[in-house]
Amino acid sequence: MVWGVFCLALLLGVSGCATTSEKSSPTIQQMSKEDLKSRLQDPSLVIIDVRRPQDWKKSGKKIKGAVQENPYKFENWYARYPKAKTLLFY
């Protein structure tokens, strides 16, 4: 539960891509595996793996091209990503 709330907070705090205007509230959108596969080469999509560092290191499953970021150090990296990009967190 806490992890889901944290990911939701990340989406709301970083991703301006899902908003309809500067003054509107951001919306959370889900992407299917099929949609993701079709967009893997899309330069406007940034895939951010926010699994805990120890979980990321142990995992043999990673999305090619994804950037791994430490979810506990959000303040150190969130500003690197332009609001004009679509940010996909997993």
PDB file of N, CA, C and O in Angstrom:
ATOM      1  N   MET A   1       0.827  -1.195   0.000  1.00  0.00           N
ATOM      2  CA  MET A   1       0.000   0.000   0.000  1.00  0.00           C
ATOM      3  C   MET A   1       0.868   1.254   0.000  1.00  0.00           C
ATOM      4  O   MET A   1       0.638   2.171  -0.789  1.00  0.00           O
ATOM      5  N   VAL A   2       1.863   1.295   0.882  1.00  0.00           N
ATOM      6  CA  VAL A   2       2.731   2.469   0.963  1.00  0.00           C
ATOM      7  C   VAL A   2       3.454   2.674  -0.350  1.00  0.00           C
ATOM      8  O   VAL A   2       3.574   3.805  -0.821  1.00  0.00           O
ATOM      9  N   TRP A   3       3.947   1.575  -0.960  1.00  0.00           N
ATOM     10  CA  TRP A   3       4.663   1.688  -2.231  1.00  0.00           C
ATOM     11  C   TRP A   3       3.774   2.279  -3.317  1.00  0.00           C
ATOM     12  O   TRP A   3       4.229   3.121  -4.092  1.00  0.00           O
ATOM     13  N   GLY A   4       2.507   1.852  -3.388  1.00  0.00           N
ATOM     14  CA  GLY A   4       1.583   2.387  -4.384  1.00  0.00           C
ATOM     15  C   GLY A   4       1.329   3.870  -4.183  1.00  0.00           C
ATOM     16  O   GLY A   4       1.255   4.627  -5.151  1.00  0.00           O
ATOM     17  N   VAL A   5       1.197   4.284  -2.941  1.00  0.00           N
ATOM     18  CA  VAL A   5       0.995   5.703  -2.637  1.00  0.00           C
ATOM     19  C   VAL A   5       2.232   6.497  -3.026  1.00  0.00           C
ATOM     20  O   VAL A   5       2.121   7.605  -3.552  1.00  0.00           O
ATOM     21  N   PHE A   6       3.420   5.931  -2.769  1.00  0.00           N
ATOM     22  CA  PHE A   6       4.654   6.614  -3.133  1.00  0.00           C
ATOM     23  C   PHE A   6       4.743   6.797  -4.639  1.00  0.00           C
ATOM     24  O   PHE A   6       5.087   7.880  -5.113  1.00  0.00           O
ATOM     25  N   CYS A   7       4.433   5.735  -5.404  1.00  0.00           N
ATOM     26  CA  CYS A   7       4.476   5.851  -6.863  1.00  0.00           C
ATOM     27  C   CYS A   7       3.462   6.866  -7.365  1.00  0.00           C
ATOM     28  O   CYS A   7       3.734   7.610  -8.307  1.00  0.00           O
ATOM     29  N   LEU A   8       2.306   6.897  -6.743  1.00  0.00           N
ATOM     30  CA  LEU A   8       1.299   7.889  -7.101  1.00  0.00           C
ATOM     31  C   LEU A   8       1.832   9.290  -6.830  1.00  0.00           C
ATOM     32  O   LEU A   8       1.644  10.195  -7.643  1.00  0.00           O
ATOM     33  N   ALA A   9       2.491   9.472  -5.699  1.00  0.00           N
ATOM     34  CA  ALA A   9       3.071  10.776  -5.371  1.00  0.00           C
ATOM     35  C   ALA A   9       4.138  11.156  -6.379  1.00  0.00           C
ATOM     36  O   ALA A   9       4.242  12.322  -6.758  1.00  0.00           O
ATOM     37  N   LEU A  10       4.932  10.192  -6.818  1.00  0.00           N
ATOM     38  CA  LEU A  10       5.932  10.470  -7.840  1.00  0.00           C
ATOM     39  C   LEU A  10       5.277  10.949  -9.119  1.00  0.00           C
ATOM     40  O   LEU A  10       5.712  11.932  -9.719  1.00  0.00           O
ATOM     41  N   LEU A  11       4.245  10.262  -9.529  1.00  0.00           N
ATOM     42  CA  LEU A  11       3.559  10.652 -10.758  1.00  0.00           C
ATOM     43  C   LEU A  11       2.956  12.046 -10.645  1.00  0.00           C
ATOM     44  O   LEU A  11       3.042  12.846 -11.576  1.00  0.00           O
ATOM     45  N   LEU A  12       2.355  12.325  -9.518  1.00  0.00           N
ATOM     46  CA  LEU A  12       1.741  13.639  -9.346  1.00  0.00           C
ATOM     47  C   LEU A  12       2.788  14.739  -9.225  1.00  0.00           C
ATOM     48  O   LEU A  12       2.574  15.859  -9.689  1.00  0.00           O
ATOM     49  N   GLY A  13       3.898  14.427  -8.614  1.00  0.00           N
ATOM     50  CA  GLY A  13       4.920  15.439  -8.372  1.00  0.00           C
ATOM     51  C   GLY A  13       5.804  15.731  -9.558  1.00  0.00           C
ATOM     52  O   GLY A  13       6.280  16.857  -9.696  1.00  0.00           O
ATOM     53  N   VAL A  14       6.044  14.761 -10.420  1.00  0.00           N
ATOM     54  CA  VAL A  14       7.005  14.935 -11.493  1.00  0.00           C
ATOM     55  C   VAL A  14       6.370  15.108 -12.855  1.00  0.00           C
ATOM     56  O   VAL A  14       6.785  15.967 -13.633  1.00  0.00           O
ATOM     57  N   SER A  15       5.391  14.317 -13.142  1.00  0.00           N
ATOM     58  CA  SER A  15       4.912  14.246 -14.507  1.00  0.00           C
ATOM     59  C   SER A  15       3.870  15.293 -14.810  1.00  0.00           C
ATOM     60  O   SER A  15       2.729  15.206 -14.356  1.00  0.00           O
ATOM     61  N   GLY A  16       4.268  16.280 -15.577  1.00  0.00           N
ATOM     62  CA  GLY A  16       3.326  17.265 -16.054  1.00  0.00           C
ATOM     63  C   GLY A  16       2.748  16.864 -17.393  1.00  0.00           C
ATOM     64  O   GLY A  16       1.919  17.577 -17.958  1.00  0.00           O
ATOM     65  N   CYS A  17       3.179  15.733 -17.898  1.00  0.00           N
ATOM     66  CA  CYS A  17       2.797  15.317 -19.243  1.00  0.00           C
ATOM     67  C   CYS A  17       1.337  14.923 -19.347  1.00  0.00           C
ATOM     68  O   CYS A  17       0.765  14.968 -20.436  1.00  0.00           O
ATOM     69  N   ALA A  18       0.728  14.544 -18.252  1.00  0.00           N
ATOM     70  CA  ALA A  18      -0.645  14.060 -18.323  1.00  0.00           C
ATOM     71  C   ALA A  18      -1.661  15.153 -18.020  1.00  0.00           C
ATOM     72  O   ALA A  18      -2.842  14.861 -17.834  1.00  0.00           O
ATOM     73  N   THR A  19      -1.231  16.382 -17.967  1.00  0.00           N
ATOM     74  CA  THR A  19      -2.151  17.459 -17.666  1.00  0.00           C
ATOM     75  C   THR A  19      -2.704  18.044 -18.952  1.00  0.00           C
ATOM     76  O   THR A  19      -2.070  17.979 -20.005  1.00  0.00           O
ATOM     77  N   THR A  20      -3.882  18.611 -18.853  1.00  0.00           N
ATOM     78  CA  THR A  20      -4.493  19.207 -20.037  1.00  0.00           C
ATOM     79  C   THR A  20      -4.148  20.687 -20.149  1.00  0.00           C
ATOM     80  O   THR A  20      -4.219  21.256 -21.238  1.00  0.00           O
ATOM     81  N   SER A  21      -3.783  21.305 -19.060  1.00  0.00           N
ATOM     82  CA  SER A  21      -3.319  22.689 -19.088  1.00  0.00           C
ATOM     83  C   SER A  21      -2.476  22.931 -17.850  1.00  0.00           C
ATOM     84  O   SER A  21      -2.470  22.116 -16.926  1.00  0.00           O
ATOM     85  N   GLU A  22      -1.773  24.035 -17.830  1.00  0.00           N
ATOM     86  CA  GLU A  22      -0.903  24.351 -16.695  1.00  0.00           C
ATOM     87  C   GLU A  22      -1.666  24.464 -15.388  1.00  0.00           C
ATOM     88  O   GLU A  22      -1.103  24.183 -14.330  1.00  0.00           O
ATOM     89  N   LYS A  23      -2.929  24.865 -15.426  1.00  0.00           N
ATOM     90  CA  LYS A  23      -3.694  25.089 -14.206  1.00  0.00           C
ATOM     91  C   LYS A  23      -4.545  23.900 -13.800  1.00  0.00           C
ATOM     92  O   LYS A  23      -5.122  23.904 -12.712  1.00  0.00           O
ATOM     93  N   SER A  24      -4.639  22.890 -14.638  1.00  0.00           N
ATOM     94  CA  SER A  24      -5.469  21.746 -14.300  1.00  0.00           C
ATOM     95  C   SER A  24      -4.699  20.756 -13.424  1.00  0.00           C
ATOM     96  O   SER A  24      -3.470  20.783 -13.361  1.00  0.00           O
ATOM     97  N   SER A  25      -5.437  19.901 -12.767  1.00  0.00           N
ATOM     98  CA  SER A  25      -4.810  18.880 -11.935  1.00  0.00           C
ATOM     99  C   SER A  25      -4.251  17.773 -12.815  1.00  0.00           C
ATOM    100  O   SER A  25      -4.860  17.416 -13.824  1.00  0.00           O
ATOM    101  N   PRO A  26      -3.089  17.221 -12.441  1.00  0.00           N
ATOM    102  CA  PRO A  26      -2.543  16.122 -13.234  1.00  0.00           C
ATOM    103  C   PRO A  26      -3.415  14.885 -13.101  1.00  0.00           C
ATOM    104  O   PRO A  26      -4.087  14.690 -12.088  1.00  0.00           O
ATOM    105  N   THR A  27      -3.398  14.065 -14.116  1.00  0.00           N
ATOM    106  CA  THR A  27      -4.143  12.812 -14.076  1.00  0.00           C
ATOM    107  C   THR A  27      -3.155  11.666 -14.197  1.00  0.00           C
ATOM    108  O   THR A  27      -2.099  11.797 -14.815  1.00  0.00           O
ATOM    109  N   ILE A  28      -3.509  10.561 -13.607  1.00  0.00           N
ATOM    110  CA  ILE A  28      -2.683   9.366 -13.679  1.00  0.00           C
ATOM    111  C   ILE A  28      -3.246   8.492 -14.790  1.00  0.00           C
ATOM    112  O   ILE A  28      -4.443   8.210 -14.826  1.00  0.00           O
ATOM    113  N   GLN A  29      -2.392   8.076 -15.675  1.00  0.00           N
ATOM    114  CA  GLN A  29      -2.819   7.203 -16.757  1.00  0.00           C
ATOM    115  C   GLN A  29      -2.007   5.923 -16.694  1.00  0.00           C
ATOM    116  O   GLN A  29      -0.813   5.948 -16.392  1.00  0.00           O
ATOM    117  N   GLN A  30      -2.648   4.821 -16.975  1.00  0.00           N
ATOM    118  CA  GLN A  30      -1.943   3.554 -17.038  1.00  0.00           C
ATOM    119  C   GLN A  30      -1.620   3.238 -18.486  1.00  0.00           C
ATOM    120  O   GLN A  30      -2.329   3.652 -19.403  1.00  0.00           O
ATOM    121  N   MET A  31      -0.530   2.492 -18.676  1.00  0.00           N
ATOM    122  CA  MET A  31      -0.131   2.099 -20.018  1.00  0.00           C
ATOM    123  C   MET A  31      -0.071   0.575 -20.054  1.00  0.00           C
ATOM    124  O   MET A  31       0.531  -0.052 -19.182  1.00  0.00           O
ATOM    125  N   SER A  32      -0.683   0.003 -21.042  1.00  0.00           N
ATOM    126  CA  SER A  32      -0.651  -1.451 -21.185  1.00  0.00           C
ATOM    127  C   SER A  32       0.731  -1.890 -21.693  1.00  0.00           C
ATOM    128  O   SER A  32       1.506  -1.081 -22.204  1.00  0.00           O
ATOM    129  N   LYS A  33       1.018  -3.177 -21.540  1.00  0.00           N
ATOM    130  CA  LYS A  33       2.279  -3.709 -22.051  1.00  0.00           C
ATOM    131  C   LYS A  33       2.378  -3.502 -23.558  1.00  0.00           C
ATOM    132  O   LYS A  33       3.452  -3.212 -24.087  1.00  0.00           O
ATOM    133  N   GLU A  34       1.263  -3.651 -24.232  1.00  0.00           N
ATOM    134  CA  GLU A  34       1.258  -3.490 -25.686  1.00  0.00           C
ATOM    135  C   GLU A  34       1.574  -2.044 -26.075  1.00  0.00           C
ATOM    136  O   GLU A  34       2.350  -1.799 -26.998  1.00  0.00           O
ATOM    137  N   ASP A  35       0.968  -1.087 -25.362  1.00  0.00           N
ATOM    138  CA  ASP A  35       1.250   0.320 -25.637  1.00  0.00           C
ATOM    139  C   ASP A  35       2.715   0.637 -25.365  1.00  0.00           C
ATOM    140  O   ASP A  35       3.363   1.349 -26.133  1.00  0.00           O
ATOM    141  N   LEU A  36       3.227   0.098 -24.261  1.00  0.00           N
ATOM    142  CA  LEU A  36       4.632   0.331 -23.929  1.00  0.00           C
ATOM    143  C   LEU A  36       5.536  -0.227 -25.015  1.00  0.00           C
ATOM    144  O   LEU A  36       6.466   0.451 -25.451  1.00  0.00           O
ATOM    145  N   LYS A  37       5.279  -1.439 -25.454  1.00  0.00           N
ATOM    146  CA  LYS A  37       6.105  -2.049 -26.496  1.00  0.00           C
ATOM    147  C   LYS A  37       6.118  -1.198 -27.758  1.00  0.00           C
ATOM    148  O   LYS A  37       7.153  -1.059 -28.410  1.00  0.00           O
ATOM    149  N   SER A  38       4.975  -0.634 -28.098  1.00  0.00           N
ATOM    150  CA  SER A  38       4.905   0.173 -29.316  1.00  0.00           C
ATOM    151  C   SER A  38       5.591   1.530 -29.162  1.00  0.00           C
ATOM    152  O   SER A  38       5.876   2.199 -30.156  1.00  0.00           O
ATOM    153  N   ARG A  39       5.857   1.936 -27.918  1.00  0.00           N
ATOM    154  CA  ARG A  39       6.455   3.256 -27.684  1.00  0.00           C
ATOM    155  C   ARG A  39       7.894   3.201 -27.180  1.00  0.00           C
ATOM    156  O   ARG A  39       8.461   4.239 -26.837  1.00  0.00           O
ATOM    157  N   LEU A  40       8.495   2.017 -27.127  1.00  0.00           N
ATOM    158  CA  LEU A  40       9.839   1.889 -26.570  1.00  0.00           C
ATOM    159  C   LEU A  40      10.879   2.769 -27.268  1.00  0.00           C
ATOM    160  O   LEU A  40      11.843   3.200 -26.635  1.00  0.00           O
ATOM    161  N   GLN A  41      10.702   3.034 -28.534  1.00  0.00           N
ATOM    162  CA  GLN A  41      11.653   3.865 -29.279  1.00  0.00           C
ATOM    163  C   GLN A  41      11.233   5.333 -29.344  1.00  0.00           C
ATOM    164  O   GLN A  41      11.899   6.138 -29.995  1.00  0.00           O
ATOM    165  N   ASP A  42      10.147   5.682 -28.682  1.00  0.00           N
ATOM    166  CA  ASP A  42       9.613   7.043 -28.695  1.00  0.00           C
ATOM    167  C   ASP A  42      10.490   7.959 -27.835  1.00  0.00           C
ATOM    168  O   ASP A  42      10.581   7.748 -26.626  1.00  0.00           O
ATOM    169  N   PRO A  43      11.135   8.966 -28.424  1.00  0.00           N
ATOM    170  CA  PRO A  43      12.019   9.847 -27.647  1.00  0.00           C
ATOM    171  C   PRO A  43      11.278  10.726 -26.633  1.00  0.00           C
ATOM    172  O   PRO A  43      11.910  11.317 -25.758  1.00  0.00           O
ATOM    173  N   SER A  44       9.961  10.817 -26.738  1.00  0.00           N
ATOM    174  CA  SER A  44       9.219  11.637 -25.772  1.00  0.00           C
ATOM    175  C   SER A  44       8.853  10.836 -24.518  1.00  0.00           C
ATOM    176  O   SER A  44       8.273  11.387 -23.582  1.00  0.00           O
ATOM    177  N   LEU A  45       9.189   9.537 -24.493  1.00  0.00           N
ATOM    178  CA  LEU A  45       8.878   8.674 -23.356  1.00  0.00           C
ATOM    179  C   LEU A  45      10.143   8.405 -22.545  1.00  0.00           C
ATOM    180  O   LEU A  45      11.163   7.981 -23.089  1.00  0.00           O
ATOM    181  N   VAL A  46      10.065   8.653 -21.253  1.00  0.00           N
ATOM    182  CA  VAL A  46      11.164   8.335 -20.340  1.00  0.00           C
ATOM    183  C   VAL A  46      10.647   7.282 -19.367  1.00  0.00           C
ATOM    184  O   VAL A  46       9.689   7.517 -18.632  1.00  0.00           O
ATOM    185  N   ILE A  47      11.292   6.121 -19.372  1.00  0.00           N
ATOM    186  CA  ILE A  47      10.892   5.033 -18.485  1.00  0.00           C
ATOM    187  C   ILE A  47      11.806   5.068 -17.263  1.00  0.00           C
ATOM    188  O   ILE A  47      13.026   4.963 -17.381  1.00  0.00           O
ATOM    189  N   ILE A  48      11.200   5.215 -16.102  1.00  0.00           N
ATOM    190  CA  ILE A  48      11.963   5.331 -14.861  1.00  0.00           C
ATOM    191  C   ILE A  48      11.614   4.164 -13.950  1.00  0.00           C
ATOM    192  O   ILE A  48      10.472   4.009 -13.517  1.00  0.00           O
ATOM    193  N   ASP A  49      12.615   3.353 -13.670  1.00  0.00           N
ATOM    194  CA  ASP A  49      12.464   2.204 -12.785  1.00  0.00           C
ATOM    195  C   ASP A  49      12.687   2.700 -11.361  1.00  0.00           C
ATOM    196  O   ASP A  49      13.804   3.070 -10.999  1.00  0.00           O
ATOM    197  N   VAL A  50      11.640   2.710 -10.562  1.00  0.00           N
ATOM    198  CA  VAL A  50      11.737   3.228  -9.193  1.00  0.00           C
ATOM    199  C   VAL A  50      11.646   2.115  -8.154  1.00  0.00           C
ATOM    200  O   VAL A  50      11.181   2.328  -7.034  1.00  0.00           O
ATOM    201  N   ARG A  51      12.096   0.927  -8.543  1.00  0.00           N
ATOM    202  CA  ARG A  51      12.178  -0.132  -7.537  1.00  0.00           C
ATOM    203  C   ARG A  51      13.299   0.212  -6.564  1.00  0.00           C
ATOM    204  O   ARG A  51      14.231   0.942  -6.900  1.00  0.00           O
ATOM    205  N   ARG A  52      13.191  -0.320  -5.370  1.00  0.00           N
ATOM    206  CA  ARG A  52      14.248  -0.098  -4.385  1.00  0.00           C
ATOM    207  C   ARG A  52      15.566  -0.593  -4.969  1.00  0.00           C
ATOM    208  O   ARG A  52      15.584  -1.609  -5.664  1.00  0.00           O
ATOM    209  N   PRO A  53      16.664   0.099  -4.703  1.00  0.00           N
ATOM    210  CA  PRO A  53      17.947  -0.278  -5.306  1.00  0.00           C
ATOM    211  C   PRO A  53      18.294  -1.757  -5.141  1.00  0.00           C
ATOM    212  O   PRO A  53      18.779  -2.382  -6.084  1.00  0.00           O
ATOM    213  N   GLN A  54      18.053  -2.327  -3.960  1.00  0.00           N
ATOM    214  CA  GLN A  54      18.381  -3.736  -3.756  1.00  0.00           C
ATOM    215  C   GLN A  54      17.492  -4.647  -4.608  1.00  0.00           C
ATOM    216  O   GLN A  54      17.947  -5.695  -5.068  1.00  0.00           O
ATOM    217  N   ASP A  55      16.243  -4.264  -4.821  1.00  0.00           N
ATOM    218  CA  ASP A  55      15.352  -5.055  -5.670  1.00  0.00           C
ATOM    219  C   ASP A  55      15.769  -4.961  -7.136  1.00  0.00           C
ATOM    220  O   ASP A  55      15.718  -5.949  -7.869  1.00  0.00           O
ATOM    221  N   TRP A  56      16.178  -3.777  -7.551  1.00  0.00           N
ATOM    222  CA  TRP A  56      16.619  -3.573  -8.928  1.00  0.00           C
ATOM    223  C   TRP A  56      17.871  -4.395  -9.209  1.00  0.00           C
ATOM    224  O   TRP A  56      17.973  -5.038 -10.254  1.00  0.00           O
ATOM    225  N   LYS A  57      18.819  -4.375  -8.286  1.00  0.00           N
ATOM    226  CA  LYS A  57      20.073  -5.115  -8.479  1.00  0.00           C
ATOM    227  C   LYS A  57      19.832  -6.615  -8.570  1.00  0.00           C
ATOM    228  O   LYS A  57      20.493  -7.294  -9.356  1.00  0.00           O
ATOM    229  N   LYS A  58      18.905  -7.144  -7.787  1.00  0.00           N
ATOM    230  CA  LYS A  58      18.619  -8.583  -7.774  1.00  0.00           C
ATOM    231  C   LYS A  58      17.826  -9.045  -8.993  1.00  0.00           C
ATOM    232  O   LYS A  58      17.890 -10.215  -9.369  1.00  0.00           O
ATOM    233  N   SER A  59      17.098  -8.153  -9.595  1.00  0.00           N
ATOM    234  CA  SER A  59      16.181  -8.527 -10.669  1.00  0.00           C
ATOM    235  C   SER A  59      16.902  -8.803 -11.985  1.00  0.00           C
ATOM    236  O   SER A  59      17.826  -8.087 -12.372  1.00  0.00           O
ATOM    237  N   GLY A  60      16.465  -9.836 -12.643  1.00  0.00           N
ATOM    238  CA  GLY A  60      16.946 -10.118 -13.989  1.00  0.00           C
ATOM    239  C   GLY A  60      16.038  -9.515 -15.041  1.00  0.00           C
ATOM    240  O   GLY A  60      16.322  -9.607 -16.235  1.00  0.00           O
ATOM    241  N   LYS A  61      14.945  -8.897 -14.608  1.00  0.00           N
ATOM    242  CA  LYS A  61      13.974  -8.313 -15.528  1.00  0.00           C
ATOM    243  C   LYS A  61      14.054  -6.795 -15.476  1.00  0.00           C
ATOM    244  O   LYS A  61      13.730  -6.168 -14.468  1.00  0.00           O
ATOM    245  N   LYS A  62      14.489  -6.229 -16.579  1.00  0.00           N
ATOM    246  CA  LYS A  62      14.594  -4.778 -16.690  1.00  0.00           C
ATOM    247  C   LYS A  62      14.121  -4.377 -18.082  1.00  0.00           C
ATOM    248  O   LYS A  62      14.336  -5.104 -19.052  1.00  0.00           O
ATOM    249  N   ILE A  63      13.491  -3.244 -18.174  1.00  0.00           N
ATOM    250  CA  ILE A  63      13.047  -2.743 -19.474  1.00  0.00           C
ATOM    251  C   ILE A  63      14.230  -2.048 -20.136  1.00  0.00           C
ATOM    252  O   ILE A  63      14.847  -1.158 -19.551  1.00  0.00           O
ATOM    253  N   LYS A  64      14.536  -2.459 -21.350  1.00  0.00           N
ATOM    254  CA  LYS A  64      15.645  -1.872 -22.088  1.00  0.00           C
ATOM    255  C   LYS A  64      15.424  -0.366 -22.257  1.00  0.00           C
ATOM    256  O   LYS A  64      14.360   0.077 -22.691  1.00  0.00           O
ATOM    257  N   GLY A  65      16.432   0.393 -21.912  1.00  0.00           N
ATOM    258  CA  GLY A  65      16.355   1.846 -22.038  1.00  0.00           C
ATOM    259  C   GLY A  65      15.823   2.555 -20.804  1.00  0.00           C
ATOM    260  O   GLY A  65      15.834   3.784 -20.742  1.00  0.00           O
ATOM    261  N   ALA A  66      15.356   1.791 -19.819  1.00  0.00           N
ATOM    262  CA  ALA A  66      14.833   2.408 -18.592  1.00  0.00           C
ATOM    263  C   ALA A  66      15.984   2.977 -17.763  1.00  0.00           C
ATOM    264  O   ALA A  66      17.105   2.470 -17.783  1.00  0.00           O
ATOM    265  N   VAL A  67      15.674   4.023 -17.051  1.00  0.00           N
ATOM    266  CA  VAL A  67      16.619   4.654 -16.145  1.00  0.00           C
ATOM    267  C   VAL A  67      16.238   4.235 -14.733  1.00  0.00           C
ATOM    268  O   VAL A  67      15.072   4.334 -14.351  1.00  0.00           O
ATOM    269  N   GLN A  68      17.205   3.771 -13.957  1.00  0.00           N
ATOM    270  CA  GLN A  68      16.914   3.390 -12.579  1.00  0.00           C
ATOM    271  C   GLN A  68      17.168   4.586 -11.682  1.00  0.00           C
ATOM    272  O   GLN A  68      18.232   5.202 -11.734  1.00  0.00           O
ATOM    273  N   GLU A  69      16.184   4.907 -10.861  1.00  0.00           N
ATOM    274  CA  GLU A  69      16.301   6.004  -9.898  1.00  0.00           C
ATOM    275  C   GLU A  69      15.901   5.488  -8.526  1.00  0.00           C
ATOM    276  O   GLU A  69      14.985   4.676  -8.396  1.00  0.00           O
ATOM    277  N   ASN A  70      16.586   5.961  -7.525  1.00  0.00           N
ATOM    278  CA  ASN A  70      16.301   5.566  -6.149  1.00  0.00           C
ATOM    279  C   ASN A  70      15.059   6.317  -5.666  1.00  0.00           C
ATOM    280  O   ASN A  70      15.076   7.545  -5.589  1.00  0.00           O
ATOM    281  N   PRO A  71      13.986   5.600  -5.343  1.00  0.00           N
ATOM    282  CA  PRO A  71      12.759   6.276  -4.923  1.00  0.00           C
ATOM    283  C   PRO A  71      12.911   7.018  -3.597  1.00  0.00           C
ATOM    284  O   PRO A  71      12.120   7.909  -3.289  1.00  0.00           O
ATOM    285  N   TYR A  72      13.911   6.656  -2.823  1.00  0.00           N
ATOM    286  CA  TYR A  72      14.127   7.308  -1.527  1.00  0.00           C
ATOM    287  C   TYR A  72      14.937   8.594  -1.659  1.00  0.00           C
ATOM    288  O   TYR A  72      15.093   9.335  -0.689  1.00  0.00           O
ATOM    289  N   LYS A  73      15.449   8.857  -2.848  1.00  0.00           N
ATOM    290  CA  LYS A  73      16.231  10.075  -3.086  1.00  0.00           C
ATOM    291  C   LYS A  73      15.606  10.896  -4.212  1.00  0.00           C
ATOM    292  O   LYS A  73      16.301  11.495  -5.032  1.00  0.00           O
ATOM    293  N   PHE A  74      14.305  10.905  -4.226  1.00  0.00           N
ATOM    294  CA  PHE A  74      13.510  11.590  -5.245  1.00  0.00           C
ATOM    295  C   PHE A  74      13.963  13.029  -5.465  1.00  0.00           C
ATOM    296  O   PHE A  74      14.050  13.486  -6.604  1.00  0.00           O
ATOM    297  N   GLU A  75      14.248  13.737  -4.387  1.00  0.00           N
ATOM    298  CA  GLU A  75      14.635  15.145  -4.489  1.00  0.00           C
ATOM    299  C   GLU A  75      15.949  15.337  -5.239  1.00  0.00           C
ATOM    300  O   GLU A  75      16.233  16.438  -5.712  1.00  0.00           O
ATOM    301  N   ASN A  76      16.749  14.288  -5.353  1.00  0.00           N
ATOM    302  CA  ASN A  76      18.033  14.386  -6.054  1.00  0.00           C
ATOM    303  C   ASN A  76      17.912  14.243  -7.568  1.00  0.00           C
ATOM    304  O   ASN A  76      18.829  14.622  -8.297  1.00  0.00           O
ATOM    305  N   TRP A  77      16.791  13.700  -8.053  1.00  0.00           N
ATOM    306  CA  TRP A  77      16.723  13.423  -9.484  1.00  0.00           C
ATOM    307  C   TRP A  77      15.481  13.912 -10.206  1.00  0.00           C
ATOM    308  O   TRP A  77      15.483  13.961 -11.436  1.00  0.00           O
ATOM    309  N   TYR A  78      14.438  14.272  -9.511  1.00  0.00           N
ATOM    310  CA  TYR A  78      13.178  14.586 -10.203  1.00  0.00           C
ATOM    311  C   TYR A  78      13.294  15.747 -11.183  1.00  0.00           C
ATOM    312  O   TYR A  78      12.608  15.757 -12.205  1.00  0.00           O
ATOM    313  N   ALA A  79      14.140  16.714 -10.895  1.00  0.00           N
ATOM    314  CA  ALA A  79      14.245  17.897 -11.757  1.00  0.00           C
ATOM    315  C   ALA A  79      14.980  17.608 -13.071  1.00  0.00           C
ATOM    316  O   ALA A  79      14.956  18.441 -13.977  1.00  0.00           O
ATOM    317  N   ARG A  80      15.621  16.465 -13.188  1.00  0.00           N
ATOM    318  CA  ARG A  80      16.328  16.107 -14.431  1.00  0.00           C
ATOM    319  C   ARG A  80      15.392  15.840 -15.598  1.00  0.00           C
ATOM    320  O   ARG A  80      15.803  15.890 -16.758  1.00  0.00           O
ATOM    321  N   TYR A  81      14.142  15.560 -15.291  1.00  0.00           N
ATOM    322  CA  TYR A  81      13.214  15.119 -16.327  1.00  0.00           C
ATOM    323  C   TYR A  81      12.288  16.250 -16.742  1.00  0.00           C
ATOM    324  O   TYR A  81      11.552  16.792 -15.917  1.00  0.00           O
ATOM    325  N   PRO A  82      12.324  16.607 -18.025  1.00  0.00           N
ATOM    326  CA  PRO A  82      11.491  17.704 -18.513  1.00  0.00           C
ATOM    327  C   PRO A  82      10.002  17.397 -18.398  1.00  0.00           C
ATOM    328  O   PRO A  82       9.576  16.262 -18.612  1.00  0.00           O
ATOM    329  N   LYS A  83       9.236  18.390 -18.067  1.00  0.00           N
ATOM    330  CA  LYS A  83       7.789  18.216 -17.946  1.00  0.00           C
ATOM    331  C   LYS A  83       7.132  17.932 -19.295  1.00  0.00           C
ATOM    332  O   LYS A  83       6.010  17.428 -19.338  1.00  0.00           O
ATOM    333  N   ALA A  84       7.799  18.240 -20.369  1.00  0.00           N
ATOM    334  CA  ALA A  84       7.235  17.999 -21.697  1.00  0.00           C
ATOM    335  C   ALA A  84       7.317  16.519 -22.094  1.00  0.00           C
ATOM    336  O   ALA A  84       6.688  16.104 -23.069  1.00  0.00           O
ATOM    337  N   LYS A  85       8.075  15.736 -21.356  1.00  0.00           N
ATOM    338  CA  LYS A  85       8.211  14.307 -21.644  1.00  0.00           C
ATOM    339  C   LYS A  85       7.127  13.515 -20.917  1.00  0.00           C
ATOM    340  O   LYS A  85       6.591  13.953 -19.899  1.00  0.00           O
ATOM    341  N   THR A  86       6.820  12.352 -21.458  1.00  0.00           N
ATOM    342  CA  THR A  86       5.934  11.418 -20.776  1.00  0.00           C
ATOM    343  C   THR A  86       6.802  10.563 -19.870  1.00  0.00           C
ATOM    344  O   THR A  86       7.712   9.880 -20.340  1.00  0.00           O
ATOM    345  N   LEU A  87       6.526  10.596 -18.579  1.00  0.00           N
ATOM    346  CA  LEU A  87       7.298   9.829 -17.620  1.00  0.00           C
ATOM    347  C   LEU A  87       6.515   8.592 -17.221  1.00  0.00           C
ATOM    348  O   LEU A  87       5.383   8.683 -16.745  1.00  0.00           O
ATOM    349  N   LEU A  88       7.126   7.444 -17.419  1.00  0.00           N
ATOM    350  CA  LEU A  88       6.498   6.189 -17.063  1.00  0.00           C
ATOM    351  C   LEU A  88       7.285   5.611 -15.890  1.00  0.00           C
ATOM    352  O   LEU A  88       8.479   5.338 -16.009  1.00  0.00           O
ATOM    353  N   PHE A  89       6.613   5.427 -14.763  1.00  0.00           N
ATOM    354  CA  PHE A  89       7.252   4.880 -13.567  1.00  0.00           C
ATOM    355  C   PHE A  89       6.828   3.434 -13.388  1.00  0.00           C
ATOM    356  O   PHE A  89       5.661   3.075 -13.545  1.00  0.00           O
ATOM    357  N   TYR A  90       7.811   2.625 -13.057  1.00  0.00           N
ATOM    358  CA  TYR A  90       7.476   1.248 -12.680  1.00  0.00           C
ATOM    359  C   TYR A  90       8.439   0.771 -11.635  1.00  0.00           C
ATOM    360  O   TYR A  90       8.338  -0.367 -11.176  1.00  0.00           O
TER     361      TYR A  90
END
